[in-house]
């Protein structure tokens, strides 16, 4: 017999007893890379999303705070109908079930990304970094994230111990990535602005989800999350067109100087390397710690971005030699996808 789902029972009791709703039906909607779960609840003629974020592993207060900030900036986030932060329950509006990843193809990409980039511009201009009260994407956090790659991907997944020269190469690469991130203009950063967290909706597209980890950080972070997505890849030439178009948008908004496109490209490339190294570590952790192997198949694409971007910059030569010569072959030989 399966174990009873006590959290779901408590969620249903909250919807019915506390909020007074008659729930005609409830079914899983999605589960992300955290301990949060989402259910689609039918209440009367309408559909809602009920979030279960079990304390102490999850805290819905940042979600509620950032939702208000983003709505104030003109970003379309789910309507919060009710919340019980102490118990970790939230009742949200429903954007439906069509995320960008389901709808993106060669024909639809330009229009969908145009909407997503317009929404990103609102996010970056509509949230005041000095007043938002969000954590800083500072050196400590950047290095902590790079540590996830070393601990969970290299050590725990691959059982690969770099030698002294390789460790030095890893350190130099990390230093360069952190320095590039910190020198960028600082804006509100969603941190997971990609095809699984953007929903295709009929008006004011896209609906934006999973924003509770927002910080104040580098201006290219969300752009590279979107255009070099861990879950879908595009030809480099097409990515460059979207990237350059957005750079022009940022210049028009006064967030960038017009005379340095090469510097912006370097920021974009190195920010992507930092993000994708972290993501590879998180994907390994989801398998090893949480028993969720589904993300392992995304690691080759994710680290492929690192190799492609780093190849343009000589300072990453030794790091890429380690990645291409030892880490990626070990992954291909030992991890069954």
Order of alpha helices (4+ residues) and beta strands (2+ residues): alpha-beta-beta-beta-alpha-beta-beta-alpha-alpha-alpha-alpha-beta-beta-beta-beta-alpha-alpha-alpha-alpha-alpha-alpha
